Amino acid sequence: MYDRVKGFRDFYPPEMGARRAVMDAMESVARGYGYREIGTPAVEPVDLYVDKSGEEIVEELYAFEDRGGREVALTPELTPTVARMVVAKQQALAKPIKWFSTRPFWRYEEPQQGRFREFYQTNVDVFGSAEPTADAEVLAVAADSLTELGLTGEDFDFRVSHRDVLGGLLESVEPAVDTGAAIRAVDKRAKVEPAEYERLLRDAGLSPAAIEDFEALLETPADDLDELVAATDSERVADAVENLSAVLEAAEDYGVREYCTVSLTTARGLDYYTGVVFECFDSTGEVSRSVFGGGRYDDLIEGFGGQPTPAVGFAPGYATLGLLLQRAGVWPEEAISTDYYVLQVGDTRAVAARIARDLRARGHVVESDVAGRSFGAQLDYADAIDAETVVIVGERDLEDDEVTIKDMASGDQVQAPVADFPGDRDRPTYDDFA
C-alpha cells in the first residue's frame, strides 16, 4: 500500500466529472471570445525562472538535472512559457494573439486551504494590444465564466487597481523608495500583522511619517480618484488614473462593470505586472483568500528577447475556484450518470453491440457488459452508474424480434421491436413504447 505524495491529489470519477464541467465552462467562454487553445510542456529550463526571479526561486520549484545534464523544472506557472512561445514566432503570429490553456503546474510550497503542490489553472492571455478594451475583455471573460457557472454579483467581486497608481503614490511620499518592494508589501497588507506590514514598508525605504502619508492616500474614496491626482501632483498617478478609468468605462460597455470595485490596496505581488491588475474575491468573505487574479504585463515579452509587446491576462486556479463554487452552492453535482446500459442475456453480443453503436452515434453515453456477468449483476451495475434506461437484449426477446426497454427510475419496462430501436429517435426511452 503506497501513500499519495504530500500536496498532490487524486480525483475519482464523480469529483473529476464536476471539475471537468467547471473547466469546460471556463474554456467555452474563452472560445466564445475568440481565444485559441495552446499546449505547453511540463518541463522548462530552470534559467527561464531564475533569470526573472533570482536563484532563490529554485527553492520553490520541482527542479532537477535530467539525464542530459540539463537543469530543468516542472513548470510553476505559464506566463514565462507563453512569453517564450510568443518570442519564438512573434513575426508570424497575427496580432492580437489570444490564447488559453488548461493544465497542471507544480510548486514546492507548504499545502494550505486552496493551495497544493500540484494545481490546475486555465490561463487566458492577450498579446499585442495596449488598448483599455483588451483589459476590459479579459475582465469580461473572467466574469462571464463565473456567471456561466451559476455565480452572481452577490457571490464575487473583482478588486481592480493600477500598479502605477501605487507606484506614483509611493514616490510622492518618498522619492527614493524601492517601489517594487513596497508594492510587494502592499500585496501582503491583508495577510500579515500590521507590525510586519510596517516593517516591510520601512525596509522598502519609507519612514514612519511617509508610511502614515501613504496609508492616508490609500483611503481615498474609490469614486474620487481625481483627488489622488490633485493630492500628489504626480504625472505617473494622473496617467494611471486615466488608464484605469478608461478600462472601467470599457468594462461598462462589456457588461461587467458591476462586478468591479476599485481597490488601491490590490497590488499583485509579481514584479512583471505593469498596469491594471485585479483579484477576484468571495463577496461573503467565507473564502478568505483571493480566488484568482490577473492584470497587464507589458514588458515581459521584451524581457524574454522579443519585440515590445503589450499583454494582459488572468489565470483561475480550480482549487480556490472550487471553494467559491461550493460556498455558493453551485459546484456541479459529483455523480456518475449514464444514458443507456445495454444488457446482454445469452448469445446476443452482435445485436447488443449494434444497438449500443446506434445510441452512441446519437451522442449518448452508453455502456454494455465487458465482464461476462449475470443478468442480476449487470442490472446492479446499471443502477450503480445511474443509467437512465436499460435496454435488455435477451435470447428469448430476440426470438420474438423484440428487446426490453426498462426505465430505471420507475422500474417500468416495455417491449420494443428490435428493428425499430433506436430507429429514427434521437433519445428513445420507455415512454416512446409504453
Stockholm file with secondary structure:
# STOCKHOLM 1.0

chainA/1-434         MYDRVKGFRDFYPPEMGARRAVMDAMESVARGYGYREIGTPAVEPVDLYVDKSGEEIVEELYAFEDRGGREVALTPELTPTVARMVVAKQQALAKPIKWFSTRPFWRYEEPQQGRFREFYQTNVDVFGSAEPTADAEVLAVAADSLTELGLTGEDFDFRVSHRDVLGGLLESVEPAVDTGAAIRAVDKRAKVEPAEYERLLRDAGLSPAAIEDFEALLETPADDLDELVAATDSERVADAVENLSAVLEAAEDYGVREYCTVSLTTARGLDYYTGVVFECFDSTGEVSRSVFGGGRYDDLIEGFGGQPTPAVGFAPGYATLGLLLQRAGVWPEEAISTDYYVLQVGDTRAVAARIARDLRARGHVVESDVAGRSFGAQLDYADAIDAETVVIVGERDLEDDEVTIKDMASGDQVQAPVADFPGDRDRPTYDDFA
#=GR chainA/1-434 SS CCCCCTTCCCCCHHHHHHHHHHHHHHHHHHHHTTCEECCCCSEEETHHHHHHHCGGGGGGSCEEECTTSCEEEECSCSHHHHHHHHHHTTTTSCSSEEEEEEEEEECCSCCBTTBCSEEEEEEEEEESCCSHHHHHHHHHHHHHHHHHTTCCTTTEEEEEEEHHHHHHHHHHHCTTCCHHHHHHHHHTTTTSCHHHHHHHHHHTTCCHHHHHHHHHHHTSCTTCTHHHHHHHCCHHHHHHHHHHHHHHHHHHHTTCGGGEEECTTCCCSCTTCCSEEEEEEETTSSSCSCCEEEEECTTHHHHTTSCCCCEEEECCBHHHHHHHHHHTTCSCCCCCCEEEEEEEESSCHHHHHHHHHHHHHTTCCEEECSSCCCHHHHHHHHHHTTEEEEEEEEHHHHHTTEEEEEETTTCCEEEEEGGGSSTTCSSCCGGGTC
#=GC SS_cons         CCCCCTTCCCCCHHHHHHHHHHHHHHHHHHHHTTCEECCCCSEEETHHHHHHHCGGGGGGSCEEECTTSCEEEECSCSHHHHHHHHHHTTTTSCSSEEEEEEEEEECCSCCBTTBCSEEEEEEEEEESCCSHHHHHHHHHHHHHHHHHTTCCTTTEEEEEEEHHHHHHHHHHHCTTCCHHHHHHHHHTTTTSCHHHHHHHHHHTTCCHHHHHHHHHHHTSCTTCTHHHHHHHCCHHHHHHHHHHHHHHHHHHHTTCGGGEEECTTCCCSCTTCCSEEEEEEETTSSSCSCCEEEEECTTHHHHTTSCCCCEEEECCBHHHHHHHHHHTTCSCCCCCCEEEEEEEESSCHHHHHHHHHHHHHTTCCEEECSSCCCHHHHHHHHHHTTEEEEEEEEHHHHHTTEEEEEETTTCCEEEEEGGGSSTTCSSCCGGGTC
//
